[in-house]
Amino acid sequence: IRLGRGTDPTGTWSGSNYVVFKPHDGATAVNLWRLQVTGASKSAQYYEFTRSDDTLSTLNFKADTSNSVGAVWASILGASYLKVSYCDFNIAEVTAPTVLDAPEAILFNNTGGDGNNVITYNTIHGALNGVNMKDDGGDNTITFNTLTHIWNDCIKVGLGNNTVITDNLMYDKKYGDGGLHGDYIQFSLTGASSATTGIV
């Protein structure tokens, strides 16, 4: 599934013009193999991915076992104001050539993006990195997620300022080969022109 290349929502979370992806009430399983939100010139914004209204069914993200490299849920090229909540990412079934080839769960590679993204109440299992804010505009919130069996970093924050990371549960940490160093939370500031501030 690829979003953000046409007409995008232009409202705000307090308004009515935004798009929500969620299962129907009573759905037994909604499996997504790969999802990418892209938006040149900051166009992709105000998308939410969450559980059903009756709270009984979640969006289950799984990696494509025939193509393990990449991210299961990816936001690139300037996408901003995205919410991912109450989703399940189970990537443990992937057999990658090496651990470094294993998929990432949630990746923000947002050169030119405004940030302002919320990642909350998700479960993430078996990924190379759990939540990777590789290059983002900042003002992000990562809270109340459960991350297990992560091979590299559970949470990685790049160049964005004003990031809140709180009340996340991380356990059963794994350690791989190929230079993986296995941080629970890592601030990766390579290429930053100034100090990162506002980290909570």
MOBEL-V944634 format. One record per helix or strand. SS is the DSSP state (A for helix, B for strand). FROM is the first residue (numbers start at 1). LEN is the number of residues. If there is no record, write none. Layout:
BEGIN
ss=SS from=FROM len=LEN
ss=SS from=FROM len=LEN
END
This chain:
BEGIN
ss=B from=2 len=2
ss=B from=19 len=3
ss=B from=30 len=3
ss=B from=35 len=4
ss=A from=40 len=3
ss=B from=45 len=5
ss=B from=59 len=3
ss=B from=71 len=6
ss=B from=80 len=6
ss=B from=88 len=3
ss=A from=99 len=3
ss=B from=104 len=6
ss=B from=118 len=3
ss=B from=123 len=3
ss=B from=131 len=5
ss=B from=141 len=3
ss=B from=146 len=3
ss=B from=155 len=3
ss=B from=164 len=3
ss=B from=169 len=3
ss=B from=185 len=3
END
